[in-house]
Amino acid sequence: MQAISGDYANFLDRVMSYKADNNHSKNEVQAIKLLKYILIDYHANCEKPTYYTGANERTPYCEHVIPIFKYFSAVYKNLSFMWREKGLE
């Protein structure tokens, strides 16, 4: 919790500087890595300028949901996916 408590101005620094120690199990270390990836991405999404996405309903999904699967794959190494788009016929 210490990584996310405090003011927003130092949020990114706190998340990035949080380190797992020898008291954490392997599963906990992996979970910490995953949460750091997700929180850093969350911060980036909060910082970017807002723009209109009404014309493209996939944009929020691609920016907010898909990265979580990418980070999960990077940490746990047991998931992969490929983007496939069904053609309009």
Summary of the structure (lengths in Angstrom):
residues: 89
radius of gyration: 16.3
end to end distance: 50.0
largest distance: 56.2
contacts: 163
relative contact order: 0.11
helix: 55%
strand: 0%
